[in-house]
């Protein structure tokens, strides 16, 4: 695919106190999602090799944004454009870059990320007819890609064939969606969903509840290895919320220090 103009469409833009903005690149959000996956208790029937490849798919699920991280874009009123404001056709181009890279490297990782993307575009509404048309076409192309990648994975060993059985694929899709959502919700990029239906961890397949608390969340039942822990995410803290032009914003991002923000993932207190 030919590369279009470089645009910093990756930003997760969150208001912070004192009229500051926190800017988070999608690659940093994806890295945080990968840390959540790494701490998660590996389901008992998933082999170590497949689980490590799944964790890597989670960490790499936004790789396609890297090409865009050159110049920032401003929205209405001089505010940096947030990822939720990007046209569907632009989103699709980024997803396709991500999936092209993953498919060349490991078709299993490509399947994991492609089915996550397909779920998103079949469950989220679109702003207008043009976006709806782009989403419909993308879902069709994703289905073709998934079919192609499944053929490649099933040509491998028994471990790989088991990893792409329908029930296993559903489990991986739900987990990737959960890790993605927790990271984005902690950052303030998406609203919280309090209860997640049926996820696998260790020897369990059960619903878990997420309770936002000061500085993080409480989770019940506890799905991670070890006790409570702190998730670090790299952000850029800008001391203003509006900018005169894109060059001004680009310069401020370039000069901004990288700040690691912490969110505490806590076990629910006993009743």
N, C-alpha and C positions, 0 to 999 in steps of 0.2 A: 504494500500500500504506500502510495506517495505521502511524504510528510507534508503537513500543512504548516502554517505559520506557528512558531513556538509561542505558546501561551501558558501562563501559569494557572491552569484550570484546576489544579490539584487542591487548592486551599480549602481547608475546613476553617471557617471564620466564626469565632466565638467572642461575644462581648465579655470583657472582664472588668473588675472595679477600676475606678479612677479614669474612666473613659479610655481605657486601653483596649486593644484587640489582641487576642491570641490567634495566631495563624499556625495551622498544622498541615504539613504536606501529607498527601495520601500515603506516601511510602513510610512515613513515620507512624501513621495510624495503623498501617498494615503490619509493621514491625511489632507494635503493641498487641495486635490481634494474635500474632505468632507467639508472643510471650505467654498470652493466656492459654493458647493451645499447648504450649510446652509444659505448663504447670498442670494441665488437665490430666486426670487419671485415665490412662489408656484403657479403653474397653477390653475386657478380658479375652475376647475372641479375635482381636486385631493383632497381627504380628508386629514385632518391633520395627521391622523394615517398612511395612506399609504405613505404620503410624508416623514414622519419621518423614516419610514422603508426604503424608497428609499435612503435618505441621509445616513443612516447607511450602506446600501449596497455599496454606493460610498466610504465611509470611509474604508470599509473592503475589497475592491475588490482586494487587494494585500496581504491579510493575509497569504497566503500560503508560502510567502517568509521567514517568521519568522524562520522556521526550518533551513534555509540555512545560517542564520547569525551567523556563528561560526568562520570559517577560510576564509580569502580572497584568491582570485585566481589572478594570474598575467597572462597577455597576452603577446604578442610578445614585446620584447624590455624592459620588466620590468614594463609596465604600467598596472594598475589595470584593470581587465576585466569588460567591460561595459555590461549592461543588453542586449543591442542590439547584442552582440557578442555571446550570449549563444545559444547552439544547441536547435532546436525546441523540441526535446524529453525532455530536461531539463525544458524548459518552460512549456510544457504540464504537467509534474509531479507537478510543482508548482500550476498551475491552478487547477488541480484535487484536491490537498489538500485544496485550498481555497474553492472550490465548495462543497467538502465533509462536511467541517465545516459549511458552510452557509446552505446547504440543511438540515442538522440535526437541525439547529437552527430555520430556517424560509425559507420554500420553495420559498416564494416570492422573498426574497433577492437573493437566488440562481438563480432564473430565470433571474433577472435583470443582474447579473454578467455573467451568462452563455451566454446570448445572446450577450453581449458585446464581450466576448471572441470569439464566433462563427463569429461575424462580422469581427473581426480582422483577423482571420485565413482564411476567404474567400475573403478578400480584399488585404492582404499583400502578396507579393511574397516571395518565399523561396529560400534559397541559392543553394540547391542541391536536388537530387532525394530522398535522405534519409529524409531530412527535409520536402519535399513535401509529402512523404508517411506518416510521423508522423502527419503533419497538416491535411491531408485528414482523417486519422483514428480518430483524435481528433474531427474534425467537426462532424463526424458521432456519436461519443459518446456524444458530447454536445447536439445534436438533441434529442437523447434518454433521456438524463437527463432533458432537458427542457420539453419534453412531460410528463415525470414522475412528475416533480414538478408542472406543470400546473394542472394535475389531483388533486394533493393535495390542491393547492390553490383554485381551483374551488369547492372543497368540503366545503369551508368555507362560509363566509357570503356574502351578495350582494356587499358590499364595495370591498371585495377581488376579487370577480368575475369581477367586472367592471375594476379593476386595471390590469387585464391580458387579456382584450379585445385586439385584434390585434393592433388597433390604439394607445392604451395606452402603450403597450409594445414597439412599435416603438418609441414613444415619450421618454420613459425612456432610451431606448438604445442610442438615439441621445444625450440626456442630459449627460448620464454617459460618453460617448465618448468625448463630449465637455469639461467636467470638467477635465477629465484625460489629454486631449490634452493641455488645458490651463496651467495646473500645469507643465507638462513636458516641454512645450515650454518656459515658464518663466524661468525654471531652465537651459535651453539650451540643454535639452535631445532630443528634436525633433525640426524640423524647423516649422516656423509659417505657418498656413493657414489663409489667410487674411479674407475670408468670409465664414461663416458657414450657411448652408442652413436650414431654417425653424426649429426654436426651439420654445418651449412653455415657456412663463413666464407670470404670472399674467393673464390678459385677452387677451394676444396676442399670435399669432403663426406667426412668421416672421423671415426673415433672419437677422443676425447680422454681423457687420464687426468688426474685431479685428485689431487694428493698433499698432504694437510695438513702444514704445517710450522709452526714457531714463528712466530706473528704473521701467518699467512696461508696461502697455498697455492702450490704449483708446478703449472703447467699445461703439458702437452705433447700435441700440437704447440701452438705459441703462436697463439691465435686473435684477439688484439687488435691494433689499430693502435698502433704505437709499441712501446716497451720496457716493462719492469716498471713498475707503478704502484700507488698506494695508494688504497683505497676507504674513504671516510669515511661513517659512519652515525651519526645522532643517537640518543643514548640518555639515559635518566635513571638516575643512580647513587644508589640509596637505601642508607643505612648500616644496614639491618636487613632480615631476611628474613620476619618475621612481624609482624602488626599486630593491634591490639585490636579494630578495627571498620573498616567501609568509610570512614567519615568521617575516621578517622585516616590511612588510606592515601591518600585524596584530598588531604588537607592536605600530606602528605609529598611526593606527586607535584608538587603545585602549587609547593612551595618548592624542589624539587630543581633543581639546575643542569643544563642540557642539556650533555652531554659528547659530543664527537665522537670515536668510537673508530676506529682505523685498522686495516685489514687489508692486507697486502702481497700483491699478485698478481704472482707471479714467473714468469719463463721458466725452464723446466727447464735445469739445467746440462748442457753438452755431455758426452757419454760419453768 
